[in-house]
């Protein structure tokens, strides 16, 4: 499986005791040495005997997760989170919320995946992945917009083993495969129990069919992994990935691991010669998956070298005429995340395609594209959508922009083996237009009436003025030429209303609904039926579960009511307490009555208001504001809307 060519995240081992300690110790040793398949078998046996441990389920989930077997990883991560009976936010490292969300996508449970992405973002708000999600929770809309553009076909070269990658050498198709008959020996690696990969080649027929694969080159073949080659246009040079093995010598890191390196070879007299590693390789980190720019002056690759933001990042180096290279340059947080960015490919029209498990996608590795600008900078990335992307791992994208035909690899269920190569035709172009138009509606937040002739100022994220417009008679206006993926600020001003300012983020998908901005009146007429909670911009008043005592955080809000009633000594207020629909109706009614009465008591005792000017009553769950009635599943945020206190003007004292 391709995971052997990924840059793996090495996790520390923690043990749990009991009678299975020796087996767990043995499994952990294999786990730490990346012998994931052996470790899985031992962990599974212990778990299937009924033993439970947070560390055990974490390692089982991780072993499958890093082998790209997301459905199996989901099974064990689910067991892990079932142990969190107290729903503690610090139950596990936030990274597990992210991994679990990825596996939930593979299981088709997008709603629960977003739930755990929310938990991850809540605890990791400074991470790139969290910011991506927080700023674009409608990311599925853009993916949907760019889906359905491809026609897929099997290539005819896949087997029960792993086939992946796509490169062309003299009109022949070159790829990696773990089928064992080309290595001679049946030795398997311990990551995923597959044989080591070799580079194979298939002749391309006139009708595009691929012939029977043959060994590409005995010179390039070793007893370890070779994969992901890229050839210069003249066919005289190849860059490819191999384990750290050259001239019959194995080199290991200080942790005793054989990592990955990029090698270069020259084609002379009908064979590949002068195999040498690139100078920015290291025994202490992996460098893999080379890709050439169209002018062949820049080499892109994946690595976990120092300065990497995540498990593996994309880098680039300049290639000089004297066969030397510049210092590797990280492509930065616009491309790289805390997860895996890997398998780059640069098309002839200068687009960078790559796979990522950290950008917003459908689960596992998704394939993304970013235009390389003339100055070398990169435009915003776009998910290629279904069916190229799926809830499994999708990677090694190759396309000919002239024919719109290409190849990619995936471990989705429809294949024959671990990884399979698919060919495609791109039927429609990708929608990358980032100019956005927002329809803005300005309304009175009490009456919902439109607010005409209001001045609207638009600012960018640095508070530079971008545009000024005025709302029409229907209280609406258009804000156009906005850039997708950016934060803007709207300031609305009107003579009779309080000036407001609100930020918003421009999503990548189609904006289906207008942006509605409610404004509060500067002066409100005091009349029967007005709610002081709205008039005074109350924060929510909360009570502890099953209690009616006034909490400290409610005191400032109640003090607003008291001061207002002192300022207007002739108004009479009815305090109305409401609950959500959980618990029985009788219980909620009793509890809300107690809360209303304790609120009145505070206003009298602490606020100094005459009791004759106050009344109070609980309504329990009789006035639910949304769908959250008995029998309907709702989020905590939806239930919170119904737990409220109202301070309604019910009359005036006659002088």
C-alpha positions in Angstrom: 0.0 0.0 0.0 1.2 3.5 -0.6 1.5 4.3 3.1 5.0 3.0 3.0 5.8 6.0 0.8 4.0 8.4 3.0 6.0 10.3 5.6 4.7 8.6 8.8 4.0 10.3 12.1 5.9 8.4 14.8 4.0 8.1 18.0 5.3 7.3 21.4 4.2 4.0 23.0 2.4 3.9 26.3 1.6 0.6 28.0 -1.2 -0.7 30.0 -0.8 -3.5 32.5 -3.0 -6.6 33.5 -2.4 -10.1 32.4 -1.8 -9.1 28.7 1.3 -6.9 29.5 3.9 -9.0 27.7 1.8 -9.2 24.5 1.1 -5.4 24.6 4.9 -4.8 25.1 5.7 -6.9 22.1 3.0 -5.1 20.0 4.3 -1.7 21.1 7.8 -2.6 20.0 6.6 -3.5 16.6 4.4 -0.4 16.5 7.3 1.8 17.3 9.4 0.1 14.6 6.6 0.8 12.0 5.7 -2.9 11.8 2.1 -1.9 11.8 0.6 -5.1 10.5 2.3 -7.3 13.2 1.2 -4.8 15.9 -2.3 -4.8 14.7 -2.7 -8.5 15.0 -1.5 -8.5 18.6 -3.6 -5.5 19.6 -6.7 -7.0 18.0 -6.3 -10.2 19.9 -6.1 -8.4 23.2 -9.0 -6.1 22.4 -11.2 -9.0 21.2 -10.7 -10.7 24.6 -12.5 -7.8 26.1 -9.6 -5.7 27.4 -10.1 -2.0 27.2 -7.6 0.8 27.4 -7.4 4.3 25.9 -3.9 3.6 24.7 -4.9 0.3 23.2 -7.7 1.8 21.2 -5.5 4.7 20.2 -2.8 2.5 18.8 -5.2 0.2 17.1 -6.9 3.1 15.4 -3.5 4.7 14.5 -2.2 1.5 13.0 -5.0 1.4 10.6 -5.2 5.2 10.1 -1.6 5.4 9.0 -2.0 2.5 6.6 -4.9 4.3 5.0 -7.5 1.7 6.2 -9.9 4.3 7.4 -13.0 2.1 7.9 -11.0 -0.2 10.3 -9.5 2.8 12.0 -13.0 4.2 12.5 -14.0 1.0 14.3 -11.3 1.4 17.0 -11.6 5.2 17.3 -15.3 4.7 17.9 -14.4 2.3 20.8 -11.9 4.9 22.1 -14.5 7.7 22.3 -17.1 5.4 23.8 -14.7 5.3 26.8 -15.2 9.0 27.3 -18.3 8.6 29.4 -18.0 12.0 31.1 -17.6 13.8 27.8 -14.5 15.5 28.9 -12.9 17.9 26.4 -9.4 16.8 27.5 -10.1 13.1 27.2 -7.5 12.7 24.4 -5.2 14.9 22.5 -7.3 17.0 20.0 -5.5 15.3 17.2 -7.7 12.2 17.8 -10.8 14.3 17.2 -9.4 15.2 13.7 -8.4 11.6 12.9 -11.8 10.3 14.0 -13.6 12.9 11.9 -11.6 11.7 8.9 -12.6 8.1 9.5 -16.2 9.1 10.0 -16.2 10.6 6.5 -15.0 7.3 5.1 -18.0 5.7 6.9 -20.3 8.1 5.2 -21.2 9.9 8.5 -20.6 13.5 7.4 -22.8 15.0 10.2 -20.9 13.3 13.0 -17.6 14.0 11.2 -18.4 17.7 11.3 -19.3 17.4 15.0 -15.8 16.1 15.8 -14.2 18.7 13.5 -16.0 21.3 15.6 -14.5 19.7 18.8 -11.1 19.7 17.1 -11.4 23.3 16.0 -12.6 24.3 19.5 -9.5 22.9 21.2 -7.0 23.7 18.4 -8.1 27.1 17.2 -4.6 28.2 16.3 -3.9 25.3 13.9 -4.2 25.7 10.2 -6.7 22.9 9.9 -8.9 24.5 12.5 -8.8 27.9 10.9 -9.7 26.3 7.5 -12.7 24.6 9.0 -13.9 27.6 11.2 -13.6 30.0 8.2 -15.3 27.7 5.7 -17.8 25.4 7.3 -19.7 25.3 3.9 -16.7 23.7 2.2 -18.9 20.8 1.0 -20.7 23.3 -1.2 -17.6 24.1 -3.3 -16.7 20.4 -3.5 -20.2 19.7 -4.7 -19.9 22.5 -7.2 -16.8 20.9 -8.7 -18.1 17.3 -8.6 -19.3 15.3 -11.5 -16.7 16.6 -14.0 -14.9 13.3 -14.7 -15.5 10.1 -16.5 -13.5 7.2 -14.8 -12.3 3.9 -16.2 -10.2 1.0 -14.9 -6.8 0.8 -16.5 -6.6 -3.0 -16.9 -3.2 -3.2 -15.1 -4.5 -3.5 -11.5 -4.0 -6.6 -9.4 -4.8 -7.8 -5.9 -1.6 -6.0 -4.9 -0.9 -2.3 -4.8 -0.5 -0.2 -8.0 -0.1 3.5 -7.9 1.5 6.5 -9.6 1.6 7.7 -13.2 4.5 8.9 -15.3 5.4 8.7 -19.0 8.7 7.7 -20.6 8.8 7.7 -24.4 5.0 7.3 -24.6 5.2 4.3 -22.2 3.3 4.3 -18.9 5.5 3.9 -15.8 4.0 3.1 -12.3 4.8 1.4 -9.0 3.5 -2.0 -8.0 4.0 -4.4 -5.1 3.2 -7.5 -7.2 5.9 -10.0 -6.1 6.9 -11.7 -9.4 9.2 -8.7 -10.4 11.3 -8.7 -7.2 12.1 -12.4 -7.3 11.9 -12.8 -3.6 8.6 -12.8 -1.6 9.9 -10.6 1.1 7.2 -8.3 2.5 7.5 -5.1 4.5 6.0 -4.9 7.9 4.1 -1.6 7.5 1.3 -3.1 5.6 2.3 -6.7 4.7 2.8 -5.9 1.1 5.8 -6.7 -1.0 8.2 -3.9 -1.7 7.3 -1.9 -4.8 9.0 -1.9 -8.1 8.8 0.4 -11.2 6.9 -1.3 -14.0 6.1 -0.1 -17.5 3.2 -0.7 -19.9 3.1 0.2 -23.6 0.3 2.6 -24.5 -1.8 1.4 -27.4 -3.2 3.7 -30.1 -6.6 3.4 -28.4 -5.1 4.4 -25.0 -5.1 0.8 -23.6 -2.2 -0.3 -21.5 -0.2 -3.4 -22.3 1.0 -6.1 -20.1 3.4 -4.6 -17.5 7.1 -5.4 -17.6 10.0 -4.5 -15.3 11.0 -0.9 -16.2 14.7 -1.1 -15.4 16.9 -3.7 -13.6 19.4 -0.9 -12.9 16.8 1.2 -11.0 15.4 -1.8 -9.2 16.5 -2.7 -5.7 15.3 -5.0 -2.9 13.4 -2.1 -1.3 10.8 0.4 -2.6 11.0 2.4 -5.8 8.1 4.7 -6.8 6.9 8.0 -8.1 9.3 8.7 -11.0 9.3 11.9 -13.1 11.2 12.2 -16.4 12.6 15.2 -18.2 11.1 15.9 -21.6 14.2 14.7 -23.5 14.0 11.3 -21.6 17.6 11.6 -20.4 17.0 12.1 -16.7 14.7 10.5 -14.1 14.1 11.6 -10.5 12.4 8.9 -8.4 11.8 7.8 -4.8 13.5 4.9 -3.1 14.3 3.8 0.4 17.7 4.9 1.7 19.6 2.3 -0.3 22.4 2.9 -2.8 25.3 0.8 -4.2 24.3 -2.2 -2.0 24.4 -0.2 1.2 21.5 0.5 3.6 21.6 3.7 5.6 19.3 4.2 8.6 18.3 7.1 10.8 19.5 7.5 14.4 16.2 5.8 15.3 17.2 2.8 13.2 14.6 3.5 10.4 15.2 3.2 6.7 13.7 6.5 5.4 13.0 7.7 1.9 15.2 9.7 -0.5 15.0 11.1 -4.0 17.5 9.7 -6.5 18.5 10.8 -9.9 19.7 8.7 -12.9 20.8 9.4 -16.5 19.7 7.4 -19.6 22.6 6.5 -21.9 23.1 3.7 -24.4 19.7 2.3 -23.7 20.0 1.9 -19.9 19.8 4.0 -16.7 23.2 4.8 -15.2 24.9 7.0 -12.6 22.2 6.6 -9.9 22.9 9.2 -7.1 20.9 10.8 -4.3 20.0 14.5 -4.3 22.1 16.7 -2.0 19.2 17.8 0.2 18.4 14.3 1.2 19.2 13.2 4.8 19.4 10.0 6.8 17.3 11.7 9.5 14.2 12.6 7.5 12.4 11.5 4.4 12.4 13.3 1.0 10.1 11.8 -1.6 7.8 12.1 -4.6 9.5 14.5 -7.0 7.7 16.6 -9.6 9.1 18.9 -12.2 7.9 22.3 -13.4 7.2 22.6 -17.1 10.5 24.5 -17.7 12.3 21.8 -15.6 14.0 24.5 -13.5 12.1 23.7 -10.3 11.7 20.4 -8.5 8.7 20.0 -6.1 8.7 17.2 -3.5 7.3 16.0 -0.1 9.3 15.9 3.1 9.3 15.9 6.9 12.6 17.8 7.1 13.1 20.5 9.8 10.7 23.4 9.2 7.9 21.1 8.2 4.5 22.3 9.5 2.9 18.8 9.7 3.5 15.2 9.1 4.8 15.9 5.6 4.9 19.2 3.7 5.5 20.2 0.1 8.8 21.9 -0.7 10.5 23.2 -3.8 14.1 23.7 -5.0 15.6 25.5 -8.0 17.6 23.3 -10.3 20.8 25.0 -11.6 22.7 24.3 -14.8 25.7 23.0 -12.9 23.5 20.2 -11.5 23.3 21.9 -8.1 20.2 22.9 -6.2 19.0 25.8 -4.1 18.0 25.4 -0.4 14.6 23.7 0.0 11.8 26.2 0.4 8.6 25.2 2.2 5.5 26.1 0.2 3.9 27.6 3.4 0.7 27.4 5.3 -1.4 28.3 2.2 -0.6 24.7 1.0 0.7 22.8 4.0 -1.2 21.9 7.2 -0.4 19.9 10.3 -1.4 16.7 8.5 0.0 15.1 5.3 0.6 17.1 2.0 2.2 14.7 -0.5 2.4 13.4 -4.1 2.9 16.7 -6.0 2.5 16.9 -9.8 2.9 20.0 -12.0 1.0 20.0 -15.3 2.1 21.7 -18.5 -0.2 24.6 -17.8 1.7 25.2 -14.5 -0.9 23.9 -12.1 0.3 22.2 -8.9 -1.8 19.1 -8.0 -1.2 17.4 -4.7 -2.9 15.2 -2.1 -3.7 16.3 1.5 -5.4 14.9 4.5 -5.3 18.3 6.3 -7.2 20.5 3.8 -11.0 20.4 3.8 -12.1 17.3 1.9 -14.2 14.2 1.7 -12.0 12.0 4.0 -8.6 10.5 3.8 -6.3 12.0 1.2 -8.1 14.3 -1.3 -6.5 15.7 -4.5 -6.3 19.5 -4.8 -5.0 22.0 -7.3 -3.4 25.5 -7.1 -2.3 27.6 -10.0 1.4 28.5 -9.9 1.6 32.2 -10.7 4.4 33.8 -12.9 6.2 35.0 -9.7 6.2 31.5 -8.2 3.4 32.2 -5.7 0.4 29.9 -5.5 -3.3 30.8 -5.8 -5.8 29.4 -3.4 -6.3 25.7 -3.5 -9.4 24.0 -4.9 -10.7 20.4 -4.2 -11.2 18.5 -7.4 -14.5 17.1 -6.2 -16.0 13.7 -6.9 -15.5 11.1 -8.4 -11.8 11.7 -8.5 -12.0 12.3 -4.7 -13.8 10.0 -2.4 -14.0 9.2 1.3 -10.8 7.1 0.9 -7.3 8.0 -0.1 -6.9 9.6 -3.5 -3.5 10.6 -4.8 -0.8 10.5 -7.6 -2.8 12.7 -10.0 -1.5 13.1 -13.5 -3.3 15.1 -16.3 -2.5 16.1 -19.9 -4.1 19.6 -20.1 -4.3 19.3 -24.0 -6.3 16.1 -24.0 -7.9 16.5 -20.5 -7.1 12.9 -19.9 -5.0 11.5 -17.1 -4.6 9.0 -14.2 -4.9 8.9 -10.5 -4.6 6.3 -7.7 -7.0 5.4 -4.9 -7.7 2.7 -2.3 -11.5 3.0 -2.7 -13.7 -0.1 -2.5 -14.4 -0.3 -6.2 -10.8 -1.4 -6.9 -9.1 -4.8 -7.2 -6.4 -4.5 -4.7 -4.9 -2.3 -2.0 -4.3 0.7 -4.3 -5.5 0.9 -7.9 -4.8 3.2 -10.8 -7.8 4.7 -12.6 -7.8 6.7 -15.9 -10.1 9.6 -16.5 -11.4 12.2 -18.9 -12.1 15.6 -17.5 -15.4 16.6 -19.1 -15.8 20.0 -17.6 -13.3 22.6 -16.4 -12.8 23.3 -12.8 -14.6 26.4 -11.4 -11.9 28.5 -9.8 -13.4 32.0 -10.2 -12.9 33.6 -6.8 -14.9 36.8 -7.4 -17.9 36.9 -5.2 -21.1 38.9 -5.1 -22.9 39.2 -1.8 -26.5 40.4 -1.5 -27.0 42.4 1.7 -30.4 43.0 3.3 -30.6 45.5 6.2 -33.6 45.1 8.5 -35.0 46.5 11.8 -34.3 43.6 14.2 -37.6 44.3 16.1 -40.0 44.6 13.2 -38.0 42.9 10.4 -38.9 45.9 8.2 -36.3 46.9 5.6 -34.0 49.9 6.4 -33.6 52.1 3.2 -31.0 54.8 2.6 -28.5 53.3 5.1 -24.8 53.9 4.4 -22.9 50.6 4.0 -19.1 50.7 4.3 -17.1 47.6 3.3 -13.6 47.0 4.7 -11.0 44.3 4.1 -9.3 42.3 6.8 -6.9 45.1 7.5 -9.7 47.6 7.8 -8.9 49.3 4.5 -12.1 50.8 2.9 -13.0 48.7 -0.1 -16.4 50.2 -1.1 -19.3 52.4 0.0 -22.9 51.9 -1.1 -26.4 52.9 0.0 -29.3 50.5 0.6 -32.3 50.9 -1.8 -36.0 51.2 -0.8 -36.1 47.5 0.0 -33.1 47.9 2.4 -30.8 45.9 0.1 -27.6 46.4 -1.8 -24.9 44.3 -3.6 -21.3 44.0 -2.6 -19.3 42.6 -5.6 -15.8 41.9 -6.6 -15.1 40.2 -3.3 -12.4 37.5 -3.1 -13.3 34.0 -1.9 -11.6 32.8 1.2 -11.2 36.3 2.7 -12.5 38.1 5.8 -14.4 41.4 5.3 -16.1 43.9 7.7 -19.5 45.6 7.0 -20.4 48.8 8.8 -24.0 50.0 8.6 -25.1 53.5 9.5 -28.5 55.0 9.6 -29.9 58.1 11.4 -32.5 56.3 13.4 -30.5 53.1 14.2 -27.5 52.2 16.2 -24.4 51.8 14.0 -23.2 48.2 13.8 -20.1 46.5 12.4 -19.9 42.8 11.5 -17.3 40.6 10.0 -18.0 37.8 7.6 -16.0 35.3 5.6 -16.5 34.7 1.9 -17.0 31.0 1.2 -15.9 29.3 -1.9 -19.3 27.9 -2.9 -22.3 29.7 -4.5 -24.0 32.1 -2.1 -27.6 30.9 -2.1 -29.0 33.3 0.5 -28.6 37.0 1.1 -26.6 38.3 4.0 -29.1 39.6 6.5 -28.0 42.3 8.9 -30.4 43.4 11.7 -30.1 46.8 13.2 -31.5 48.1 16.5 -33.3 51.4 16.8 -31.6 54.2 18.7 -34.8 55.2 20.5 -37.5 52.7 21.4 -41.0 53.5 22.4 -41.8 52.1 25.8 -45.1 50.3 25.5 -46.9 47.2 26.7 -45.3 44.1 25.2 -41.7 45.4 24.9 -39.1 43.0 26.2 -36.4 44.7 28.2 -34.0 41.8 27.5 -34.0 42.8 23.9 -34.1 46.5 24.5 -31.0 46.4 26.8 -29.1 43.8 24.7 -29.0 41.2 27.4 -26.5 38.4 27.4 -28.2 35.1 28.3 -29.1 34.5 31.9 -28.0 31.0 32.9 -29.0 28.8 35.8 -27.1 25.8 37.0 -28.6 22.5 36.1 -31.7 21.7 38.2 -31.2 24.9 40.3 -33.0 28.2 40.5 -30.3 30.3 42.4 -29.1 33.4 40.6 -25.5 32.9 39.3 -22.8 35.5 39.5 -22.7 35.9 35.7 -26.4 36.8 35.7 -26.0 39.7 38.2 -24.8 42.3 35.6 -27.8 41.6 33.4 -30.3 41.9 36.2 -28.6 45.1 37.3 -29.4 46.5 33.9 -33.1 45.8 34.6 -32.9 47.4 38.0 -31.3 50.6 36.8 -33.7 50.9 34.0 -36.7 50.5 36.3 -35.2 53.2 38.6 -34.8 55.5 35.6 -38.4 54.8 34.5 -40.3 54.5 37.9 -43.7 54.1 36.4 -43.2 50.8 34.4 -44.5 47.4 35.6 -42.5 44.3 34.6 -43.5 40.6 34.3 -40.5 38.3 34.6 -41.1 35.2 32.3 -38.8 32.2 32.6 -38.6 29.5 29.9 -36.8 26.1 29.7 -36.0 23.8 26.8 -38.0 20.6 26.2 -35.7 18.2 28.0 -37.1 16.7 31.2 -40.9 16.3 31.7 -43.3 19.2 31.1 -44.3 19.2 34.8 -40.8 19.3 36.0 -39.9 22.2 33.6 -42.9 24.2 34.6 -42.0 23.9 38.3 -38.4 24.7 37.7 -39.2 27.8 35.5 -41.6 29.1 38.2 -38.8 28.8 40.8 -36.4 30.6 38.5 -38.8 33.4 37.7 -39.5 33.9 41.4 -35.8 33.9 42.4 -35.3 36.6 39.7 -38.0 38.8 41.1 -36.6 38.3 44.6 -33.2 39.5 43.5 -34.6 42.6 41.8 -36.4 43.4 45.1 -33.7 42.6 47.5 -30.5 43.5 45.6 -31.9 45.8 43.0 -34.1 47.9 45.3 -37.2 47.6 43.2 -40.7 47.8 44.7 -42.3 44.3 44.6 -45.6 45.8 43.5 -43.9 46.7 40.2 -42.9 43.1 39.6 -44.6 39.9 38.8 -43.1 36.6 37.7 -44.1 33.3 36.2 -42.5 30.2 34.6 -43.7 28.9 31.3 -41.6 25.7 31.2 -41.5 24.4 27.7 -44.8 25.9 26.6 -43.2 28.5 24.3 -40.5 26.7 22.4 -39.0 29.0 19.7 -37.7 26.4 17.3 -38.2 22.7 16.3 -36.8 21.4 19.6 -39.9 19.8 21.1 -40.1 16.4 22.7 -38.9 13.6 20.4 -36.8 15.9 18.1 -33.0 15.6 18.2 -31.3 19.0 18.6 -27.9 20.4 19.3 -27.0 22.0 22.6 -27.0 25.4 20.8 -30.5 24.8 19.5 -31.8 23.9 23.0 -30.1 27.0 24.4 -32.3 29.3 22.3 -35.3 28.1 24.3 -33.7 28.6 27.8 -34.4 32.3 28.2 -35.7 35.0 30.5 -38.0 37.8 29.4 -38.8 41.0 31.1 -42.0 42.2 29.5 -43.6 45.6 30.1 -47.2 44.8 31.2 -48.3 48.2 32.3 -47.6 51.7 33.7 -48.3 53.2 37.2 -50.7 56.1 36.8 -49.4 59.3 38.5 
